[in-house]
Amino acid sequence: MSTLALPVSRRSAISWIMRSGIRYCLAIWLLQRIGIQLVGLVVVLVAGGPEYAPDGFFGLFYRWDSGYFACVASYGYVGQPCDGGSGIERIAFFPLYPMLSWAVAWVVSLGAVGLDSIAFGMWLVAAIASIVATVGVYRIAQHQFDAGTARRAAALFAFSPYAVFLVASYSEALYLAGAVWAWHACLRGRYWLVGVLGIVATASRASGMFLVIALLVLYLVGLKRRGERFRVIDLIAVGSSGLGVLAYWVWLYVATGDLLAWFHAQSEGWNRRTRWPWETLFNQGIHVLREPKLDWQIQAVLEVVAAVGIAVCVVVLARRKDWGSATLVGTTAASLMTSNSYLSLARNTLTMFPIFILLADLTRGRRRRWFWVALWLGCALLLYNTVQLALGNWAD
């Protein structure tokens, strides 16, 4: 009896897919994405969506910051104002996500770019980037621990409380696609790849500034572990990951003549200024106690909870001597906890991806039941935030 055998190259590819967790990650990504999109669809059908959002499937989570990304994709940074605004606030948003979204819109619309095609482009870029990021989280956890920990980390990441922003027309997914794979490359000693992937992250979000610092720490502390000697060329390769933010700032200076244009956009457009941490905490307390809108008040409480949880994670990471992860989580949180308030701190737990790997490792063996507690709690908060965002309410 004869049997049909797959070619060696195809068998190797299938074997690699199985080992690398792509099939598992694809399954949980589909489950997450279908679930979130269905919830959004039901909410919009029952309650209706905001007037400013495009109609149809690709406008289900076109909310808040999505309008600024679409504005940049449509008119650039120094073009006509959008929605009656002065336009300076759009400078706060980094360029890669709207650029890629516009490119997709141009292709699908055959050059006749409009809001509907841009909304599709934003949705597609986020969709592709989010699966890439999920696989990256899996691979980091697998490299550091084992496949079981990797599966738990990917699940906790995909169903974390603010994972709706991996589906929404926001830049988190694209940032994470670059950041997690730059991290993975650094762990494996592929330093020029770190630079290339890091540029994707630093051209996507301001969080990339803290990623560069953390990657440099990860490189330096990993030298002894990997038995490598220090080389300046490797340090330069890792540091080149910051070229994304540097290029954007240089372009802003050329376009506006203001060397600090991005910082001025933060303060003038968004009223973000550096404060002492106790001042920020005091302001956050005011939001918790006196915020007139219920959706904002609930998020203010969740931001305080997130701040406590992040602080605990930084301590645990430091005790484990995981200095790269502690640096990434700590510097990102410190920036947000020294602003006017803790605004968007809870949402940015999504960009602090080492937290999910830490939680996955802490819930191994006899503590496996805590993984399910964390997963179901994350799903419950994810459902709440999904409904809020679909309604056009504040979801951090």
N, C-alpha and C positions, 0 to 999 in steps of 0.2 A: 504494500500500500504506500503510495507516494504522498508526501506532504509538501505544502508550499511554504517556503521559508522567506522571510523578509530579507532584503539586501542588508549587508553589514552596516552600511551607513545609516539606513533607516532604523535598524534595531538600536544602534547607538544613540540616535536622536531621541527615540521613544524612551530608552533607558535613562537618558539625561533628564528628560521632562519629568519622569517619575521621581528620580532622585532629588531634583531641584525643587520639587513641591509645586510646580506650575499647575498641575491638574487640581490639586487641593486648593490652591489660591484662587484659581479661576472659578471653582465651585462656590467658595464663600463670597467671592466678589460678585458673582451673578446673583446669589441669594440676597446679599446686601443691597445691590443696585435695584433689582426687581422690587424688593420690599419697600425701599425708600420711594421709588418712582410711583408704585401703586398707592402708597399712603398719600403722596403729594397729589396724585390724580383724583383720589376720592375727596380730599379736602377742597381742592379747587372746584370740583363738580358740585359739591354741596354748598360751600361758602363763597366760592368765587375767589379769584386772585386779585392782586393789586392792579390798578388801571395802567401803571407804567410798564408792566411786564408784557412781553410778546404773547400772543395767543398760541395755544397748541402745546404739544408734548414738551418741546425744547424750552418752553418758557415757564415750566412748572416751578423751577427753583432759580429763576432769574430775579434775584432780590438784592436790595441794598447795594453793596459794592459792585454787583454785576453791572449796574448802569454806568459806573465809572470806567470799568474795563471796556464796555461797549463804546463808550465815548472816546476813549483812547484809540480803539480799533477803527472808529469811524473818522475822527477828526485830528488825531494826534494829540500831542501835549500842549501845543501852543496855537491850536486852531480855534474855531468858534466855540463859545461856551455851550455847555449841555444843560438842558433843563433850567435855564435861567441863571446858572451859577457863574461865578467869576472865572472858573476854570483852573485856578491855582491848585485846588485840592486834588485834582487828578494826577499831579506830579508825584503824589505820595505813592502811587501804584507803579510797580516795576513793569518793564516793557515786554518781557518775553511772552507772557500769557496772551495779552491782547494781540501781539504780532502774529503768533501762531494761529490764533482764532481768526484773525483777518485773512490769513493765507488760506485756511480751510474754506472760509466764506467765499473768497475770490474764486476758488476752484469749483465749488459746488454751484455757484451762481453764474459761472462763466463770465466773471468780471463785473456783473451787476450787483455789487455788494449792498445789502440793505440790513435792517435790524434783524429780520428773521434769519437770514443766512449767517449773520454774526452770532446770533443766539445758538444756532446749530453748531457753528465752529467752536464756541466756548464749551458747549456740552460735550462735543466729541473729544476735544483736547483733554478735558477733565476726565472723561471716561477712560481713555487710553492710559493717561498718566496714573490714574488711581490703581489700575491693575498692575502696572509696572512697579508702583510703590509698594503694593501689598506683597508681591513676590520678593521685593527687596528686603522688606522687614523679615519675611520668612528666612531668606538666605543669611541675613546677619545673625539671627538667632540660631540657625542651624550651624553656622560657622563657629559661634561662640559656645554653644551648648550641644544640643542634639535635635533630631527631627521632631520629637514630641514637644519640646519647648518651642520649636519653630511653628508648629501647628497652633499651639495656644497663643503665641505672640501675634500671628497673622489674624486669628479670630478676634482677639481683643482689640487689635488695631481696626479691623474692618467694621466691628460693631461697637466702637467706642462712642461715648455720648455725643461727640460732635462730628461723627463720620458723615453726616449729611453734607458737610462742606467738601467732601470728596465727590459728591454728586452735583452739588450746586455749581453755578457758573462763577467760581472763585479760583484763586491761583494756588490754593493749598496742595492740590493733587500734583500739579506740575512741579512745584517746589520740592515736594517729597520724592517724586520720581528721580530728580537729580540728587537730592541730599542722601537718601538711603543707599543708593548705588555708589555714590562717592565714598560713603562710609564703608561700605563693603569692600570697595577697591583698596581703601587705605588699610583695612584689616589684613588684606592679602598682599600688601606691599606693591601694588600697581599704581605708582604715584602720579605718573602723567595722566592716567585714566582718572585719577582723583581730580586733577585740575580740570579736565574736560567736563566731567559730570558735575563738578562743583559749580562751574560757570552756569549750567542750566539752573541750578538752585539760586545762585546769587543774582541772576538776571530776572528771577521770578518774584522774589519776596525780600523784604528788608530782613527777615529772619536769617537770610544767608550770611549776613555780617557775623552772626554768632556761630554759624556753622563753620566758617573759615577758621575762627579761633579754636573751635573744638577739634577740627581736623588736624591742625598743627599740634595740638596737645596729644591727640590720638597717635600721630606719627612719632612724636618724640618718646612717649612712654612705651610705644610698641617696639622700639628698636631692640631693647634688651630681650623682650619676649621672643622676638623672631630671630635673635642672634645676628642682627645686622649692624653694620657700622654707620655712623652718622656721615651723610654726604650733603653738602650744600645744594647740589643739583636736585636732590630729592626734596629738600625743604622748599626750594623754589617751585618745584612741580606741584607740591601740595598747596603752597601759598597762592599759586596761579588761579586757584578756584575762586579767588576774590575778584577776578577780572570782570565778572558780570556786573557787580555793583559799581566797580571803579569806572567801567566804560559808560554806564548810565549817568553817573555823576559828572564825568567829563563832558558828555553830550549835553547835559542840562546847562553846564557852564557856558558852552559854546552857543547854545540856543537862547539862553536868558541873560547871560553876562553875570549871573549870580553864582558864586562858588558854593554857596550854602542853600541853593534853591530847594533841594529836597527837604532840608530841615525847616526852612521857612514855610514850605507847603504843609508840613506836619503841624506847625504852630498856628499858622493863619487859617488853614483850611479845616483843621481837625482839633485845634486848641490843645495839642499835645505838647507838653513842656516837661522838662525834667524836674522832679520834686524830691525832697527827702522822703525816704520810705515811710516815715511816720505821718507825713503830710498826706501821702497817697492813701495810707490805711485809714486815716481820719475821713478823707473824702469818700472813700468806699463805704465807710460806716454810715455816712449821710445818705448815700444811695440805697443802702439796705433798709434804713429806717424810714426814709422820707420820699423815696422815689414815687411819683404820682401814678405812673403807668405800671400795671401789675406785671406785664411781661418783662419790662425792664427791671423791676424789683426782684423778680424770681431769678433772673440772670445775675443780678448783683449778689444774691446769696450764693448761687452756684460758683461765682468767681471767687468768693471767700473760701468756699470748700476746696476749690481747685488749688488755691494758693497754699492752703495747709497741706494738701496731698502732695503737691510739687515739692514743698520744703522737705517733707519726710523722704521723698524719693531721692532728693539731692544728698541728704545725709546718708541714706542706705548705699547709694552709688559711691560716695566718698569712702565709706567704711569698707567697701569691697575693693577699693583702689581702682575703680573704673573711672579714671580721671577724665577721659574723653567724653563719656556720657554725662558725667557730673558737670562738666564745663558747658556742654550744649544746653542741658536743661537749666542749669543755674543762671547762665548769662541771659538766655531768652526770658526766663521768668523775672530776673532782676530788672531788665529793661522795662517790662510791662508793670512791675511793681514799684517803679519810681517815676511813673507818669502821673497824670491828673487823678486817675483812678485805676482799678483793675480791669478796665474795659477790654474785652476780647482776650483776657488771660485764659479763661476756661477753654475757649475755642482753640487757642494755641497749644493746648495739651496735645492736639493732633500732630503738630509739627515737632513735638518733643518725643519722637518715636522711641528713644531708648527706654522710656517709661513702660511701654507695652512689653518690651523684651524682658525688663526687670520683673514685671508682674508675672509674666509667663514662667520665669525661672523660680520665682517665690512660690508658685502653686504646683510644684512637682511633687510626686510621691504621695505621701499621706495628706498633704495639703491640697490635693487636687480639687476637693469640694469647694475651696475658696476661688478656684478658677471659674466654676459655674456661678458662684455668687457674683463675682466681678463681671462675668459675661452678661448675666441676666439684668444686673443693675445698669450696665452700659446700654443694653438694648432698650430698657425702659426709658432712660434719659434720651436715647437716640430717637425713640418714637415721639417723645414730648418735643424735642427740638425740631424734628422733621415737620410736625404739625404746625409749630409756631412759624417756622420759616415759610412753609407753604401758604400760611395765612398772611404773610407779609409782616408778622410781628417780629420783635427783636429776639434773635437767637444767638446773640453774642458775636 
